[in-house]
């Protein structure tokens, strides 16, 4: 019996050596990429926005900016990796600010859909007593009985419709939604690509989902019977927390924390 996630399956597909270090040997490096850190800060801010709305509290843009910038300051550590030579932490912090402000302007007053759940923490039952981790950024529904599995993306690329129609993560989440919300007439998969201020969507038929579930269960069997874990050297290695432990990169310089200025930049957004 094991608990699997989209990240875990994706890591196995991306680099079996990384999978071995992270999920079998359970090595924790304490290293994080600036992209992942910024993404977490933005997700946490949007989580606050919608959880407060569930309690009938509407945050202003200033409220969210204060939360985001203070949250960044409280969680920043100097071992966060800035891999791009031209970049620094302040650039990423400001990028997150733009994502949040643009999102706020686009969706305020956030009453398009009814909030069902925020940052869910659930498990989908699979064969052989395995489970699939279901962490939905936001689950919502409309008056017609359509449910929406909504995911925020902070990366610098946007997926094509073909890629979205093949996406595993939200489709697996939608199986859990259908199992637990029998009133759902349909489940739509929605991605907010924050860097582009664009919302894209996809749908799956029951047949698509049955096929996907079998594919995931087969992938888990492949993982559990795997005995060799080779490296896979790609451009993604620059963002890997295990790069400094990998024999493909031993001796290469690790780039860490081109740190942010000590001030929280609040004055940039709240001039006196």
Buried (B, 14 or more C-beta within 10 A) or exposed (E): EEEBBBBBBEBBEBBBBBBBBBBEEEEEBEBBBBBBBBBBBBBBBBBBBBBBBEEEEEBEEEBBBBBBBEBBBEEBEEEBBBBBEEBBBBBBBBBBBEBBBBBBEEBEEBEEBEBBBBBBEBEBEBEEEBBBBBBBBBBBBBEEEBBBBBBBBBEEEBBEEEEBBEBBBBBBBBBBBBEEBEEBEBBBBBBBBBBBEEBBBBBBEEEBBEEBBEEBBEBBEEBEEEEEBEBEEEEEBEBBBBBBBBEEBEEEEEBBBBBBEEEBBBEEBEEE
